Amino acid sequence: ARLQRAFDLLRGWVEDGTLPGASALVARRGVVVGRCCFGDAVREPERRPIGPDTLFAVASITKPFTATAVMQAVEQGKVDLDADVNKYLDFRIPDTYPQPITLKHLMTHTSGIEDRWLESLTPDASELVSEREWLVENFPGRVRPPGEAAGYSNYNAMLGGYIVARVSGEPYDQYIHEHIFEPLGMTHSNVHVQIPENLRPYLSKSYTYGDGAFQSFPDYLP
């Protein structure tokens, strides 16, 4: 009953115009116990309803995959969760505080590194830079000693993903696809910066709401 109420809430948001569409699936102990799809994945030039195979922008759902990849590296003896992250980098995180930042701090958002969202997206593929260049030029600063408090920071996960690429010898997106998606049969999942052509027909469009209607939101590359 509670699950149905949650699905009804999503349906209501779609029907009253709060959302252009929504999809949800709930599983318990490996068994799917409920799923729903409401509204549109694409509204123009022709409407396409949301279905079980609709793709949404992965965004911050990369963070659990990054953490899984870090723990795979731990199991393989390539990294130590409690070691100074500078051990695995080809640039240096400043010694603002005497305590070093560890991978455990990065994965639990307790590093004390400020967040940085500005200029981490671009609508123009020609403006993309390497992960290293972005991380070096956009370091947001250490604002508190590591371990003191939790503070959500995209930079934490970006740095963790860069370390995965460094210690594995594979680009981040390639590593996630080969070592997480493929073994799990996640054939329609994607963390490539630009979505592959074979997945584009399943991709949903992003919208904002203004002037009494949903407006198409520009596509950005991370």
For each residue, the residues with C-beta under 8 A, 3 or more apart:
1: 4 5
2: 5 6
3: 6 7 26 33 34
4: 1 7 8 34
5: 1 2 8 9
6: 2 3 9 10 24
7: 3 4 10 11 24 34 36
8: 4 5 11 12
9: 5 6 12 13
10: 6 7 13 14 19 22 24 36 38
11: 7 8 14 15 22 36 38
12: 8 9 15 16 18
13: 9 10 16 18 19 22
14: 10 11 17 18 19 20 21 22 38 39
15: 11 12 38
16: 12 13
17: 14 209 214
18: 12 13 14
19: 10 13 14 22 39
20: 14 39 40 43 207 214
21: 14 37 38 39 40 41 49 50 204
22: 10 11 13 14 19 36 37 38 39 50
23: 35 36 37 38 50 51 52 54 56
24: 6 7 10 34 35 36
25: 32 34 35 52
26: 3 32 33 34 35
27: 30 31 32 33
28: 31 33
29:
30: 27
31: 27 28
32: 25 26 27 35
33: 3 26 27 28
34: 3 4 7 24 25 26
35: 23 24 25 26 32 52
36: 7 10 11 22 23 24
37: 21 22 23 49 50 51 52 54
38: 10 11 14 15 21 22 23 50
39: 14 19 20 21 22 49 50
40: 20 21 43 47 48 49 50
41: 21 48 49 50 51 54 203 204 205
42: 46 47 48 204 205
43: 20 40 47 205 207 214 216
44: 47 216
45:
46: 42
47: 40 42 43 44
48: 40 41 42
49: 21 37 39 40 41
50: 21 22 23 37 38 39 40 41 54 204
51: 23 37 41 54
52: 23 25 35 37
53: 188 202
54: 23 37 41 50 51 202 203 204
55: 188 190 195 199 202 203 204
56: 23 204
57: 204 206
58: 61 62 189 190 191
59: 62
60: 63 154 157
61: 58 64 65
62: 58 59 65 66 157 161 176 191
63: 60 66 67 157
64: 61 67 68
65: 61 62 68 69 176 180 191
66: 62 63 69 70 107 157 160 161 164 176
67: 63 64 70 71 107 160
68: 64 65 71 72 180
69: 65 66 72 73 161 164 168 175 176 179 180
70: 66 67 73 74 79 81 103 107 160 163 164
71: 67 68 74 75
72: 68 69 75 76 179
73: 69 70 76 78 79 163 164 167 168
74: 70 71 77 78 79 80 81 103
75: 71 72
76: 72 73
77: 74
78: 73 74 167 168
79: 70 73 74 83 88 103 163 167
80: 74 83 87 103
81: 70 74 102 103 104 107
82: 102 103 104
83: 79 80 87 88 100 102 103
84: 87 100 101 102
85: 88 89 93 100 101 102 103 106 159 163
86: 89 92 93 100
87: 80 83 84
88: 79 83 85 103 163 166 167
89: 85 86 92 93 159 162 163 166
90: 132 166
91: 132 135 136
92: 86 89
93: 85 86 89 101 113 139 142 159
94: 139 142
95: 98
96: 141 142
97: 112 142 144 145 146
98: 95
99: 145 146 147
100: 83 84 85 86 146
101: 84 85 93 105 106 111 112 113 142 146
102: 81 82 83 84 85 105 106 146
103: 70 74 79 80 81 82 83 85 88 106 107 160 163
104: 81 82 107 108 110
105: 101 102 108 110 111 112 146 147 156
106: 85 101 102 103 109 111 156 157 159 160
107: 66 67 70 81 103 104 156 160
108: 104 105 150
109: 106 150 151 152 153 156
110: 104 105 146 147 148 149 150 151
111: 101 105 106 142 146 153 156
112: 97 101 105 142 143 144 145 146 147 148 149 151
113: 93 101 139 140 141 142 143 153 155 156 159
114: 140 141 142 143 151 153 155
115: 140 151 152 153 154 155
116: 120 138 139 140 153 154 155
117: 120 154
118:
119: 122 138
120: 116 117 134 138 154 222
121: 220 221 222
122: 119 125 127 128 220 221
123: 218 219 220 221
124: 127 221
125: 122 128 194 221
126:
127: 122 124
128: 122 125 193 221
129: 133 134
130: 133 134
131: 134 135 158 161 162 165 172
132: 90 91 135 136 162
133: 129 130 136 137
134: 120 129 130 131 137 138 158
135: 91 131 132 138 139 155 158 159 162
136: 91 132 133 139
137: 133 134
138: 116 119 120 134 135 155
139: 93 94 113 116 135 136 155
140: 113 114 115 116 153 155
141: 96 113 114
142: 93 94 96 97 101 111 112 113 114
143: 112 113 114 151
144: 97 112 148 149 151
145: 97 99 112 148
146: 97 99 100 101 102 105 110 111 112
147: 99 105 110 112
148: 110 112 144 145
149: 110 112 144
150: 108 109 110
151: 109 110 112 114 115 143 144
152: 109 115
153: 109 111 113 114 115 116 140 156 157
154: 60 115 116 117 120 157 158
155: 113 114 115 116 135 138 139 140 158 159
156: 105 106 107 109 111 113 153 159 160
157: 60 62 63 66 106 153 154 160 161
158: 131 134 135 154 155 161 162
159: 85 89 93 106 113 135 155 156 162 163
160: 66 67 70 103 106 107 156 157 163 164
161: 62 66 69 131 157 158 164 165 172
162: 89 131 132 135 158 159 165 166 172
163: 70 73 79 85 88 89 103 159 160 166 167
164: 66 69 70 73 160 161 167 168 172 175
165: 131 161 162 168 169 170 171 172 175
166: 88 89 90 162 163 169
167: 73 78 79 88 163 164
168: 69 73 78 164 165 175
169: 165 166
170: 165 174 175 178
171: 165 174 175
172: 131 161 162 164 165 175 176 191
173: 176 177 191 192 193
174: 170 171 177 178
175: 69 164 165 168 170 171 172 178 179
176: 62 65 66 69 172 173 179 180 181 191
177: 173 174 180 181 182 190 191 192
178: 170 174 175 181 182
179: 69 72 175 176 182 183
180: 65 68 69 176 177 183 184 186
181: 176 177 178 184 186 187 189
182: 177 178 179 185 186
183: 179 180
184: 180 181
185: 182
186: 180 181 182 189
187: 181
188: 53 55 199 202
189: 58 181 186
190: 55 58 177 195 196 199
191: 58 62 65 172 173 176 177
192: 173 177 195 196
193: 128 173 221 222
194: 125 221
195: 55 190 192 199 200 203
196: 190 192 199 200
197: 200
198:
199: 55 188 190 195 196 202 203
200: 195 196 197 203
201:
202: 53 54 55 188 199
203: 41 54 55 195 199 200
204: 21 41 42 50 54 55 56 57
205: 41 42 43 216 217
206: 57 216 217 219
207: 20 43 214 215 216 217
208: 214 215 217
209: 17 213 214 215
210: 213 215
211: 215
212:
213: 209 210
214: 17 20 43 207 208 209
215: 207 208 209 210 211
216: 43 44 205 206 207
217: 205 206 207 208
218: 123
219: 123 206
220: 121 122 123
221: 121 122 123 124 125 128 193 194
222: 120 121 193
